[in-house]
Amino acid sequence: MNWIPGGVTAAAGFRAAGVSAGIKRGRKPDLALIVSDAPAAAAGVLTTNRILAAPVLISRQRLRRGVARAILINSGCANCLTGAAGGEDARALGRAAARALGLKERDILLASTGIIGRRLPVPRILRVIPQLAQALSRRHHEAAAQAILTTDLRGKEAALETTIAGRRCRIGGMAKGAGMIAPSMATMLCVLTTDVEIAPELLRRLLREAASRTFNRISVDGEMSTNDTVFALAGGRARVTIRASSAGSRRFAAMLQALTQRLATLIVEDGEGAARLMEVEVLGARTDDEAQACARQVACSPLVKTMLAGGDPNVGRIAAAVGASPARFDPSALEVAIGSTPVVSGGVALRVGKSLARALLKPPRVTVRIHLHAGRGRGRMLTCDLTEAYVRINARYPT
């Protein structure tokens, strides 16, 4: 596998565009379109929040076909808590995109991100959809990636290339996310595209597995959104067929996981107000599920995250979060290390010199390793610090 330039148009057979529809102030780009030149196998992983935005409800239904041609995404407005009117607004935009592309309405998947509780400015958006369709190009992947951002400071794109069965194939993607990041699915929008040929059922399974190991193992602030969406489209232009339980399937799954891990890391790095990253690794749990629950408890703890922001390794905060998790273990066996330095052994905090203690949390990326000595279960989370900047950003959501 090789990392290559590009995003959602790195794979053959995909075009993208991004324009301003006037949803956000200042003529910022806020409307993106990704199109497959041929009918594509389609899969998605959507939020588990009980409050669902209108585009999530519509896309969930359309994904059952397992085929799609285009994805229309807006930022600046979540189109959530908008009732039946929000559903009609979303469908109106999907119909307009279908007309502009010469497709059927059911071929269009929808996603939105932004402020909850406001309706979309449909007339404004309808006016620019023909312009958006005309701007479609393989060169415009970056414009599409910019158009889906909210509080993000930068776009998030990645692409990979490999050879399967003697043929070159690619997978690329773009994502947004900086706040309201807590995995259940992950709080974010993401579009993945590939030029392999794959059955929708297999694509769905591999996408879910990749999301569970990457997007579901990140946290910025422990908050779950109403609009979480990951879409994957496979257009088949590379003439590489991926079959279940084959070497090609295993290689493609590895590519998919590598790509989603790269995008997941970019999301945490761009967390609202974030200055440091922290990887939480839990070993020796009774089960993998308990290890993951423990890692999540530590990664989402405001006290642990502010400890990281302040650079003061208060191991009591880590231990308290471990003990509050559902993981079952003997507290007298607990071990904790920050980087390569043990800070808890046999359930007892170790004395660490002040200068060393300060140095432990200075790197831009810190690893906290927790061993429960209760079994063979393992878990992992990637998170960031919680700073005053995060509070300022979220005290008044920027529009």
C-alpha positions as CSV (number, residue, x, y, z in Angstrom):
1,M,0.0,0.0,0.0
2,N,1.2,3.5,-0.8
3,W,-0.2,6.8,0.3
4,I,-1.0,9.0,-2.7
5,P,-2.3,12.6,-3.1
6,G,-6.0,13.2,-3.4
7,G,-9.2,12.5,-1.6
8,V,-12.6,11.3,-2.8
9,T,-11.6,11.5,-6.4
10,A,-8.3,9.5,-6.1
11,A,-10.1,6.4,-7.2
12,A,-11.1,6.2,-10.9
13,G,-14.6,7.1,-11.8
14,F,-15.4,9.7,-9.2
15,R,-15.8,13.5,-9.5
16,A,-16.5,16.1,-6.8
17,A,-17.2,19.8,-6.3
18,G,-17.8,22.3,-3.6
19,V,-19.4,25.7,-3.7
20,S,-21.0,28.4,-1.4
21,A,-24.8,28.2,-1.3
22,G,-25.1,31.0,1.3
23,I,-25.9,28.6,4.2
24,K,-22.9,30.0,6.2
25,R,-21.9,33.6,6.5
26,G,-19.2,35.1,4.5
27,R,-19.7,33.1,1.3
28,K,-17.8,30.2,2.8
29,P,-18.1,26.9,0.8
30,D,-20.9,24.9,2.3
31,L,-22.3,22.6,-0.3
32,A,-20.4,19.5,-1.7
33,L,-21.3,16.9,-4.3
34,I,-19.5,13.6,-5.0
35,V,-20.6,11.6,-8.0
36,S,-19.8,8.2,-9.3
37,D,-19.7,7.9,-13.1
38,A,-21.4,4.6,-12.9
39,P,-23.8,2.9,-10.5
40,A,-21.8,2.2,-7.4
41,A,-22.1,-0.3,-4.5
42,A,-23.1,1.8,-1.5
43,A,-22.8,1.2,2.2
44,G,-23.0,3.4,5.3
45,V,-22.5,3.6,9.0
46,L,-24.9,6.0,10.7
47,T,-25.3,7.6,14.1
48,T,-26.9,5.5,16.9
49,N,-28.3,8.7,18.5
50,R,-32.1,8.4,18.9
51,I,-32.5,11.9,17.7
52,L,-31.9,11.6,13.9
53,A,-31.4,14.4,11.4
54,A,-33.6,14.3,8.3
55,P,-30.8,13.3,5.9
56,V,-29.8,10.4,8.1
57,L,-33.4,9.1,8.0
58,I,-33.6,9.4,4.2
59,S,-30.1,8.0,3.5
60,R,-30.7,5.0,5.9
61,Q,-33.7,4.1,3.7
62,R,-31.9,4.6,0.4
63,L,-28.8,2.6,1.5
64,R,-31.0,-0.5,1.7
65,R,-30.8,-0.8,-2.1
66,G,-27.0,-1.1,-1.8
67,V,-26.6,1.1,-4.9
68,A,-26.1,4.9,-5.3
69,R,-24.6,7.4,-7.7
70,A,-24.1,10.6,-5.8
71,I,-23.8,12.2,-2.3
72,L,-25.0,15.7,-1.6
73,I,-23.6,17.3,1.7
74,N,-24.2,20.6,3.2
75,S,-22.5,22.3,6.2
76,G,-23.8,25.2,8.3
77,C,-27.2,23.5,9.1
78,A,-27.8,20.1,10.5
79,N,-31.4,19.9,9.4
80,C,-32.3,18.2,12.7
81,L,-35.2,18.9,15.0
82,T,-37.0,20.3,12.0
83,G,-39.9,17.8,11.8
84,A,-41.6,16.8,8.6
85,A,-40.6,20.1,7.0
86,G,-36.9,19.2,7.4
87,G,-37.6,15.9,5.6
88,E,-39.3,17.7,2.7
89,D,-36.4,20.2,2.5
90,A,-33.9,17.4,2.3
91,R,-35.9,15.6,-0.4
92,A,-36.3,18.8,-2.4
93,L,-32.5,19.2,-2.5
94,G,-32.0,15.6,-3.5
95,R,-34.5,15.9,-6.3
96,A,-32.8,19.0,-7.6
97,A,-29.4,17.2,-7.5
98,A,-30.9,14.3,-9.4
99,R,-32.3,16.5,-12.1
100,A,-29.0,18.3,-12.5
101,L,-27.2,15.0,-12.9
102,G,-29.8,13.2,-14.9
103,L,-30.3,10.6,-12.2
104,K,-33.2,9.2,-10.1
105,E,-33.9,10.7,-6.7
106,R,-33.2,7.4,-5.0
107,D,-29.6,7.5,-6.4
108,I,-28.8,10.5,-4.2
109,L,-27.5,10.1,-0.6
110,L,-27.7,13.0,1.7
111,A,-25.8,14.4,4.7
112,S,-25.8,17.6,6.7
113,T,-23.8,19.1,9.5
114,G,-24.0,22.4,11.4
115,I,-26.5,24.0,13.8
116,I,-29.3,21.9,15.1
117,G,-32.9,23.3,15.1
118,R,-32.7,25.5,12.0
119,R,-34.3,24.8,8.6
120,L,-32.2,24.8,5.4
121,P,-32.4,27.9,3.2
122,V,-33.8,25.7,0.4
123,P,-34.3,28.4,-2.3
124,R,-30.7,29.6,-1.9
125,I,-29.4,26.1,-2.2
126,L,-31.6,25.2,-5.2
127,R,-30.2,28.2,-7.1
128,V,-26.6,26.9,-6.9
129,I,-27.1,23.1,-7.4
130,P,-26.8,23.4,-11.3
131,Q,-23.6,25.3,-10.8
132,L,-22.4,22.7,-8.4
133,A,-23.1,19.9,-10.9
134,Q,-21.3,21.8,-13.6
135,A,-18.2,22.2,-11.4
136,L,-17.8,18.4,-11.0
137,S,-14.2,17.4,-11.7
138,R,-11.5,14.9,-10.4
139,R,-9.5,18.1,-9.6
140,H,-12.1,19.5,-7.2
141,H,-11.8,17.0,-4.3
142,E,-10.3,19.6,-2.1
143,A,-13.1,22.0,-2.7
144,A,-15.6,19.3,-1.7
145,A,-13.6,18.6,1.5
146,Q,-13.6,22.3,2.4
147,A,-17.3,22.6,1.9
148,I,-18.3,20.1,4.6
149,L,-16.3,21.8,7.4
150,T,-17.9,23.5,10.4
151,T,-15.5,24.4,13.3
152,D,-12.7,22.4,11.7
153,L,-9.5,24.4,11.1
154,R,-8.5,22.3,8.1
155,G,-9.8,19.8,5.6
156,K,-9.2,16.1,6.1
157,E,-8.3,14.0,3.0
158,A,-6.4,10.8,2.4
159,A,-5.9,8.2,-0.4
160,L,-4.2,4.9,-0.8
161,E,-3.1,2.8,-3.8
162,T,-2.3,-0.9,-4.0
163,T,-2.3,-3.9,-6.4
164,I,-4.8,-6.7,-6.1
165,A,-4.8,-9.6,-8.6
166,G,-2.2,-7.8,-10.6
167,R,-4.3,-4.6,-11.1
168,R,-3.9,-1.2,-9.5
169,C,-6.8,0.0,-7.4
170,R,-7.4,2.9,-5.1
171,I,-9.4,4.1,-2.1
172,G,-9.8,7.7,-1.1
173,G,-11.8,9.7,1.3
174,M,-12.6,13.0,3.0
175,A,-14.0,13.7,6.5
176,K,-15.0,16.5,8.8
177,G,-15.1,16.7,12.5
178,A,-13.6,18.7,15.3
179,G,-16.3,18.9,18.0
180,M,-19.1,16.6,19.2
181,I,-16.7,13.7,18.7
182,A,-17.5,10.6,20.7
183,P,-17.7,7.2,19.0
184,S,-21.1,5.5,18.7
185,M,-20.5,5.7,15.5
186,A,-18.1,8.5,15.5
187,T,-19.4,12.1,15.4
188,M,-18.4,13.1,12.0
189,L,-19.1,13.1,8.3
190,C,-17.0,10.9,6.0
191,V,-17.1,9.8,2.4
192,L,-15.0,7.0,1.1
193,T,-14.7,6.0,-2.6
194,T,-13.0,3.1,-4.3
195,D,-12.6,1.8,-7.8
196,V,-12.8,-1.9,-6.8
197,E,-15.9,-4.0,-7.6
198,I,-17.5,-5.4,-4.5
199,A,-20.9,-6.6,-3.4
200,P,-22.8,-4.1,-1.2
201,E,-23.2,-6.7,1.6
202,L,-19.5,-7.3,1.7
203,L,-18.7,-3.6,1.5
204,R,-21.1,-2.9,4.3
205,R,-19.5,-5.5,6.5
206,L,-15.9,-4.3,5.9
207,L,-17.0,-0.7,6.4
208,R,-18.6,-1.5,9.8
209,E,-15.5,-3.4,10.9
210,A,-13.2,-0.6,9.9
211,A,-15.4,2.0,11.6
212,S,-15.5,0.0,14.8
213,R,-11.7,-0.2,14.9
214,T,-11.0,3.5,14.0
215,F,-13.8,6.0,14.0
216,N,-15.4,4.3,17.0
217,R,-12.2,4.6,19.0
218,I,-11.8,8.4,19.0
219,S,-13.1,11.1,21.2
220,V,-12.7,14.9,21.4
221,D,-15.4,15.8,23.9
222,G,-17.5,12.7,24.7
223,E,-20.5,14.1,22.8
224,M,-22.5,12.2,20.2
225,S,-24.1,14.1,17.3
226,T,-27.4,13.5,15.5
227,N,-25.9,13.5,12.1
228,D,-23.0,11.0,12.2
229,T,-22.5,9.5,8.7
230,V,-19.9,7.5,6.9
231,F,-20.6,6.6,3.3
232,A,-18.7,4.3,1.1
233,L,-19.1,4.0,-2.7
234,A,-17.4,1.4,-4.9
235,G,-17.6,2.1,-8.6
236,G,-15.7,-0.8,-10.1
237,R,-13.6,1.1,-12.7
238,A,-10.3,-0.7,-11.7
239,R,-11.8,-4.0,-12.8
240,V,-10.7,-5.6,-9.5
241,T,-13.3,-7.8,-8.0
242,I,-13.3,-8.3,-4.2
243,R,-14.8,-11.5,-3.0
244,A,-15.5,-12.6,0.6
245,S,-12.8,-14.6,2.4
246,S,-10.2,-14.1,-0.4
247,A,-6.7,-12.6,-0.3
248,G,-8.0,-9.6,-2.2
249,S,-10.7,-9.1,0.5
250,R,-8.1,-9.2,3.3
251,R,-5.9,-6.7,1.4
252,F,-8.8,-4.4,0.7
253,A,-10.0,-4.6,4.3
254,A,-6.5,-3.5,5.4
255,M,-6.6,-0.6,3.0
256,L,-10.0,0.5,4.3
257,Q,-8.8,0.3,7.9
258,A,-5.6,2.2,7.2
259,L,-7.6,5.0,5.4
260,T,-10.2,5.3,8.1
261,Q,-7.5,5.3,10.8
262,R,-5.7,8.2,9.0
263,L,-8.9,10.2,8.8
264,A,-9.8,9.4,12.4
265,T,-6.4,10.7,13.6
266,L,-6.8,13.9,11.5
267,I,-10.2,14.5,13.3
268,V,-8.7,14.2,16.8
269,E,-5.6,16.3,15.8
270,D,-8.1,19.0,14.7
271,G,-10.2,18.7,17.8
272,E,-11.7,22.0,19.0
273,G,-9.0,23.8,21.0
274,A,-6.8,20.7,21.0
275,A,-3.0,21.0,21.6
276,R,-2.1,17.4,22.5
277,L,-3.2,13.9,21.6
278,M,-3.4,11.0,24.0
279,E,-3.6,7.4,23.1
280,V,-5.1,5.2,25.8
281,E,-4.2,1.5,25.7
282,V,-5.8,-1.0,28.0
283,L,-4.3,-4.4,28.4
284,G,-5.2,-7.4,30.5
285,A,-8.9,-7.0,30.8
286,R,-11.3,-9.9,31.1
287,T,-12.7,-9.3,27.6
288,D,-12.0,-6.9,24.7
289,D,-15.4,-5.2,25.3
290,E,-14.4,-4.5,28.9
291,A,-11.0,-3.2,27.8
292,Q,-12.6,-0.9,25.2
293,A,-15.1,0.4,27.8
294,C,-12.3,1.1,30.2
295,A,-10.2,2.9,27.5
296,R,-13.3,5.0,26.6
297,Q,-13.9,5.9,30.2
298,V,-10.4,7.3,30.5
299,A,-10.3,9.0,27.1
300,C,-13.7,10.8,27.7
301,S,-12.9,11.9,31.3
302,P,-12.9,15.7,31.5
303,L,-10.5,15.5,34.4
304,V,-8.0,13.3,32.5
305,K,-8.3,15.6,29.5
306,T,-7.7,18.8,31.5
307,M,-4.8,17.0,33.1
308,L,-3.4,16.5,29.7
309,A,-4.0,20.2,28.8
310,G,-2.2,21.3,32.0
311,G,0.7,18.9,31.5
312,D,0.4,17.7,35.1
313,P,0.2,13.9,35.3
314,N,-2.3,13.5,38.2
315,V,-2.4,9.7,38.1
316,G,-5.3,9.7,40.5
317,R,-7.5,11.0,37.7
318,I,-6.5,8.2,35.4
319,A,-7.0,5.5,38.2
320,A,-10.4,7.0,39.1
321,A,-11.6,6.8,35.5
322,V,-10.4,3.2,35.3
323,G,-12.3,2.3,38.4
324,A,-15.4,4.0,37.2
325,S,-15.5,1.9,34.0
326,P,-17.4,-1.4,33.7
327,A,-14.2,-3.4,33.6
328,R,-13.9,-5.9,36.4
329,F,-10.4,-6.2,37.9
330,D,-8.5,-6.4,41.2
331,P,-7.5,-2.8,42.1
332,S,-4.4,-4.1,43.8
333,A,-3.1,-5.4,40.5
334,L,-3.5,-2.1,38.5
335,E,-0.5,-0.8,36.6
336,V,-0.4,2.5,34.7
337,A,2.5,3.9,32.6
338,I,2.7,7.2,30.8
339,G,5.0,6.7,27.9
340,S,7.6,4.3,29.1
341,T,7.5,5.6,32.7
342,P,5.5,3.5,35.3
343,V,3.3,5.8,37.5
344,V,1.1,3.1,39.2
345,S,2.3,-0.4,40.2
346,G,0.4,-3.0,42.2
347,G,-2.4,-0.5,42.7
348,V,0.0,2.1,44.3
349,A,1.0,5.4,42.9
350,L,4.8,5.7,42.3
351,R,6.8,8.7,43.3
352,V,8.0,10.5,40.2
353,G,10.3,13.5,40.3
354,K,8.7,16.9,39.5
355,S,10.8,17.6,36.4
356,L,10.2,14.1,35.0
357,A,6.5,14.3,35.8
358,R,6.2,17.5,33.8
359,A,8.1,16.0,30.9
360,L,5.8,13.0,30.7
361,L,2.9,15.1,29.2
362,K,5.0,17.5,27.1
363,P,5.1,15.6,23.8
364,P,2.4,16.5,21.2
365,R,1.2,12.8,21.4
366,V,1.2,10.9,24.7
367,T,0.6,7.3,25.4
368,V,-1.1,6.1,28.6
369,R,-0.9,2.3,29.0
370,I,-3.1,0.6,31.6
371,H,-2.8,-3.0,32.6
372,L,-5.6,-4.6,34.6
373,H,-4.1,-8.1,35.0
374,A,-7.6,-9.7,34.7
375,G,-7.4,-11.5,31.4
376,R,-6.3,-11.0,27.8
377,G,-8.7,-8.3,26.6
378,R,-7.3,-5.3,24.8
379,G,-8.8,-1.9,24.0
380,R,-7.6,1.4,22.5
381,M,-8.8,5.0,22.2
382,L,-7.4,8.2,20.7
383,T,-8.4,11.5,22.3
384,C,-7.1,15.0,22.9
385,D,-6.8,17.5,25.7
386,L,-9.7,19.8,26.8
387,T,-8.6,23.4,26.8
388,E,-10.1,26.9,27.5
389,A,-10.3,27.3,23.7
390,Y,-12.8,24.5,23.5
391,V,-15.0,26.3,26.0
392,R,-14.8,29.6,24.0
393,I,-15.6,27.8,20.7
394,N,-18.7,26.1,22.1
395,A,-20.0,28.9,24.3
396,R,-21.3,30.4,21.1
397,Y,-21.4,28.2,18.1
398,P,-19.9,30.1,15.1
399,T,-22.1,30.5,12.0
